[in-house]
């Protein structure tokens, strides 16, 4: 019998928080996810609005959903929102909901999220939803009044 001592050298990639990975891509993805989690936590603390409100017309009840509401007071808030959620929405800066030319401060941005999957997350500007809803109600009321005459 022969006894040998072998040394195995492996490259280990260490994330900023000390988590070790054997693959550089896994480490980079992990760090990006942690960075995104921190941005989302920060924006929810600074701009987030907590409510128990529910708006059934915006969702499909077959899937678990949650609303994320953000009070956008100025251009700095809007820039921070876009920076944070460009991870969720491809080319978010091109969405009409965050267009600086038409954005009127203050306003509330709403993300409808489906954390367990099922549907894609959506972005709404609350003032636009209110305007659309009011226009719909006005038209329905007008038609009802005509039919009642």
C-alpha positions in Angstrom: 0.0 0.0 0.0 1.1 3.5 -0.7 -0.1 6.7 0.9 -0.1 9.9 -1.2 -1.0 13.4 -0.1 -2.5 15.5 -3.0 -3.3 19.1 -3.0 -6.2 20.3 -5.1 -6.3 23.9 -6.2 -9.6 25.4 -7.3 -10.5 28.9 -8.2 -13.1 30.3 -5.9 -15.0 33.5 -6.6 -16.0 35.5 -3.6 -18.9 37.9 -3.7 -18.8 41.2 -1.8 -20.7 39.7 1.1 -18.3 36.7 1.4 -20.4 34.1 -0.3 -18.2 31.7 -2.3 -18.8 30.4 -5.8 -16.9 28.0 -8.1 -18.2 29.8 -11.1 -17.6 33.5 -12.0 -20.9 33.9 -13.8 -22.8 32.6 -10.7 -20.9 35.0 -8.5 -21.6 38.0 -10.8 -25.3 37.1 -11.1 -25.5 36.8 -7.3 -23.9 40.2 -6.8 -26.3 41.8 -9.3 -29.3 40.3 -7.6 -28.1 41.5 -4.2 -27.5 45.0 -5.7 -31.0 45.0 -7.1 -32.5 43.8 -3.8 -30.7 46.7 -2.0 -32.0 49.3 -4.6 -35.6 47.9 -4.3 -35.4 48.1 -0.5 -34.1 51.7 -0.6 -36.7 52.9 -3.1 -39.5 51.2 -1.0 -38.2 53.0 2.1 -37.8 56.4 0.3 -40.8 56.5 -2.1 -43.0 53.5 -1.3 -46.6 53.8 -0.2 -48.2 51.0 1.8 -51.9 50.4 1.3 -54.4 47.5 1.7 -56.2 48.8 -1.4 -57.1 46.4 -4.2 -58.0 47.2 -7.8 -59.7 44.1 -9.3 -59.8 45.4 -12.8 -56.0 45.4 -13.0 -55.5 41.7 -12.4 -56.2 38.1 -13.1 -57.4 36.6 -9.8 -55.9 33.2 -10.7 -52.5 34.4 -9.8 -51.0 35.8 -6.6 -50.3 39.5 -7.1 -49.0 42.5 -5.2 -49.0 46.2 -5.8 -45.9 48.4 -5.4 -46.8 52.0 -5.2 -44.3 54.9 -5.4 -44.9 58.6 -4.8 -42.8 60.4 -7.4 -42.4 64.0 -6.2 -39.8 65.3 -8.6 -37.4 64.4 -11.4 -34.8 63.0 -9.0 -37.4 60.5 -7.7 -38.4 59.6 -11.3 -34.7 59.0 -12.2 -34.2 56.8 -9.1 -37.4 54.8 -10.0 -36.1 54.3 -13.6 -32.6 53.3 -12.3 -34.1 50.8 -9.9 -36.7 49.1 -12.1 -34.9 49.0 -15.4 -33.9 45.6 -14.1 -37.6 44.6 -14.3 -38.7 46.5 -17.4 -36.5 46.4 -20.6 -35.7 49.9 -21.7 -37.9 51.4 -19.0 -36.7 54.9 -19.9 -38.7 54.6 -23.1 -42.0 53.8 -21.4 -44.7 56.5 -21.6 -45.4 56.1 -17.9 -42.0 57.6 -17.0 -41.7 60.1 -19.9 -40.2 63.3 -18.4 -41.9 65.4 -21.1 -45.4 64.4 -20.0 -44.9 63.4 -16.3 -46.7 65.8 -14.0 -45.3 65.9 -10.4 -46.4 64.6 -8.0 -47.8 61.3 -9.3 -47.9 57.7 -8.1 -46.4 54.9 -10.1 -47.8 51.5 -9.6 -46.1 48.2 -10.4 -48.4 45.2 -10.5 -46.2 42.2 -9.7 -46.9 38.5 -9.8 -44.2 37.1 -7.5 -45.1 33.5 -8.2 -45.2 33.9 -12.0 -48.2 33.5 -14.2 -48.2 36.9 -15.8 -45.7 39.7 -16.6 -45.4 42.6 -14.2 -47.0 45.8 -15.4 -46.4 49.5 -14.8 -49.2 52.2 -14.4 -49.2 55.9 -13.7 -52.1 56.4 -11.3 -53.2 59.7 -12.8 -53.6 58.0 -16.2 -55.6 55.2 -14.6 -57.9 57.7 -12.9 -58.4 59.7 -16.1 -59.2 56.5 -18.0 -61.6 55.3 -15.3 -63.4 58.7 -15.1 -63.7 58.9 -18.9 -65.2 55.4 -18.9 -67.7 56.3 -16.1 -68.7 59.5 -17.9 -69.4 57.6 -21.1 -71.4 54.9 -19.3 -73.4 57.6 -17.4 -74.1 59.5 -20.6 -75.3 56.4 -22.4 -77.5 55.4 -19.4 -79.0 58.9 -19.2 -79.8 58.8 -23.0 -81.5 55.4 -22.6 -83.5 56.6 -19.6 -85.0 59.6 -21.5 
